[in-house]
Amino acid sequence: MAALVTFVVVLSGALGLLAQRRLATRVQTESQDSAEGIPVTDLLAPVRILVALVLAFVLFQTFSSYEDASDAANDEAGAVSTEAVAAGLLPSPTGPDLVGLLRCYARAVAGPGWSSLEATRRTSSISSEADARVAAAVAQAQEAGGNETLLAEVVTAERGRAAARQVRLAEAAPSVPGIVTGLLIGCVAITVASTAAFASRRIRPSLRWTLLGVTALIFTASLLVILDLDRPFGGVARIDPTAMQAVEEQLGITSSGAHPPCDQSGAPR
């Protein structure tokens, strides 16, 4: 997508420069140039401002979605850690089994689940299965009974884990609809092309080139940042599963989570 956007902007700039040359051949006198060039140039300023405002608004919305995804990933890891600590205090075999399943869940999320989000914006079946196993184990722990305080902590942490997981998966989906993305690319292309075509010919060529370059750079960079942040788990600024990996390692040094019932990908053995 970044290559496509860059190509479109460069092409629009080249077409704008070509249009400027053709317009220049039609200008017969300086008075004609003033009559035709100044009004068109004056119209470019509000167009650039409008496009800049649209880009700024979409960038703000996209960055908010990106932050929500990052917060959800951290909250999910924290909930898994809290749930494992409380589950470790439950009697055997309920407590140790749940801790082992939580480590499997952490492996599945940080491994194939994250890779799938990066590639397809959807989680993997391994991660979904691990989620279902943890939820079933918590339900069995409630049915088995025991220390009500510990069970309440486990259930509360489980609800937090499930809620954070839902937010994380929801934020992995595009926050900018395809039609809006197309509109943004079109607006940037038109802005660059019009700047190249209708910049006043009374301005020195070096200044015109600077104006065109700065306009193309700012608008293109803003658009690329929007597209990158819209892929929170797969862009250049992607969110890594650092927090969940730390929790998985933390559970690995406990007696209950030392030998989880799964392989390195989190899939059941």
N, C-alpha and C positions, 0 to 999 in steps of 0.2 A: 504493500500500500504506500509506503514511504517513497519507493522508487516511482510509482505511478503519479503521486502528487508532485514530486519534483519534476518529472517529465512534463506534466500538464502545465506547471507554472513556467518552466523554461520555454515551452512551445508557445504559450500565450504571450510571453514577453517578446519572443522573436516575431510573432505575427504582429504585435503592436508596433515594433520598430519598423517592420515592413510597411505597415499602414501609414506610419509617420512619414516615411520617404515618399509614398504616393501622394499624401496630402501636401507635402512640401512642393511637389512639382506643380500643384494647382495654384499655388500662391503667386500672384503676379507682382504685387506691390506690398510695401510695408504696411500700408493702410489696410489692405485686405487681410493681412496676417493679424493685425490688431483686432480687426472686426470679427474675425472668425476664431482666433486662438484664445483670446482672453475669456470670453463667456464659457467656452468648453472647459478651459482649465479651471475656472471658478466652480464648475459643476463637479469636478473630481474630488474636491475637498470633502463635501458632505457625503459623497459615496464612500470614500475611504473611512470616514468617521463611522458611518453606519455599519460597514463590514467589520471594523475594529470592535464596535460594541457587541455585535453578534458573536464574534469570536471570543471576546472576553466573557460573555455570559455563558456560552457553551463550555469554555475552559473551566469556569468556576463550578459548573454543574458536574463536569467530568472529574475534576479534582476532588469534589465532595464524595462522589461515588468511589473513587480510588482510596480515599481516607477511610471510608466505611468498610471497604474490603480489607484494608490493613488492620483496622481495629477489630474486625470480626475474626480474622486469623489469630490475632493475639489473644482475644477473649476465649476463643475455642481452645487454644493450647492451655490457657490458664484454668479453664473449666475441667479439662482432662486431668491436669495435675491435682487440682482440688479434689476431684472425684476419686482419683487413685489413692490419695492420702486417707480419705475417709473410708474407702473400701478396704484398705489395708488393715484397718482396725476391726473389721467384721470377722466373725468366726469362720474357720475353715469348714467346708471348701468354698463357701460363697465368696468371701473376701479375696482370697488368692486367685480364684478363677476370674473374678471381675477385673482385678489388676492386670492379669495376663491379657485379657481381652482389650483392655484399654491401651496396653502397649501395642497390641496388634493394630488397633485403630490408629494410633499415632504413626505407626509404620506405613499403613495403607494411605493415610492422608498425605504424609510428607513424601511418599514415594510415588506410586502409580497415580494416586489421586491428583497430586499437584502436576505431574507430567501431563495428565489428560486435560486438566484445566488450561495448561499452557498451549496445548495443541488444538483442542476442540472447544474450549470454554465449558466443558462438562466434566464432571468427575467420573472416575472409573467405577466399574462394577465391583472391584475389590474393595474400594473405599465404602461403597454403599452396603456391601455385605458386612463389613466390619462394623459399620454404624448400626445395622440391624441386630448384630450379635450382642453389642453392648447394651442396646435398649432392651433386648430380651433378658439379658442377665440381670439388669436392674429390676425388671419386673419380677423375676424369680426371687431376687433378694427380698423384695417387698412381701411376696407371698410367704417366704420362709420365716419372716419376722425376725425379731432380735432387738437390739438396742435402738429405740425409736429416734434418739438424737442422731446417731450415726446414719441411720437410714434416711432421715430427713436431709442431712447434709449431702448424702449421695444423690438423692432424688433432685435436690435443688441444683447441684452441680451438673447433673445429667440434663436437666431442662436448659441450663445455661449453655451447655455444650451443643445441644440440638438446635437451640435458637441461633447461636453464633454460626453454626454450620450452615443453616439455611440462609443467613445473610451473606456469608462468604460465597456460597454457590450462586445466589441471586446477583451479587455484584460482579460475578465473572461474566455474566451476559452483557452484551453491548448496552451501554447507557445512552448512546447516541444512535437513533434510528438511521437506517441506510439512506433514507431520503434526505435526512438532515445532513449527513456526511456528504452526499452528492451536492446539496445546495451550498455547503461551505466551500467545497472544492471549486464549484462554479463561480462563487463570489470572489474568491481569491484570484482565480484565473482572469476574471473580467477586470478586477482592480489592477492587476499587473499589466494586462494588455492595454487598458485605457490610459494608465500612467505612461506607458511607453509610446502610445500613439499620439496623445494629445498634450504632452508636456510642451510648454511654450518654446518655440524655436529661437526665441530671443535670448534664452538662457544658454550659457556656454555648454558645449557638449560634455565636458567633464562633470559639470553639475547635474546635467540631465541623467548621465550614467549613474551618478551617485544616488540621485533621487530614485531612480528605477531599482538600483541594487538594494538600497535600504528598504524600500517598500516591499520588494519581493522577499527579502530576508525575513523581515518582521512577520509578515502575514503567513509565509510558508512555515516558518518556525513555530508560530502559534498553532497552525493547523496540524503539524506533525506531532506537537506535544499533546494535543487533544486526542489524536488517533492512538498515540502510545499509551496515554493514561486510561484510554477506554479498554485496554487489554491489561488489567491490573496484574494478571498472573502470567503474562506472556510477552510484554513489551520490553523495551530497553530499561525502563524503570520498574520492572516487574517485582512483585512481592515474593520473597523467598520463604520457604517453610522453616525458617530458622527457629522460631519459637516452638513449633511442634517437634522438630528434631531434638531440641534441647530437652523437651519433656520425655521423648522416647528414650533418650540416653539416661535421664534421671530415673525412669522406671526400670531400666536395665540393671541398675546397681542394687535394686531391692530384691529381697528373697522371693517375693511373690511374682515379680516380673522378670526374673532372671531367665526363665525358660517358658516363653509365651507359646501358646498353641498355634503358631503360624510361622511361615517362612519370612525371609527378609523383605518381601513385598507386602506382607500383611495378610496374605491369603492363608486360609486354614490348612493345616497339614492333614 
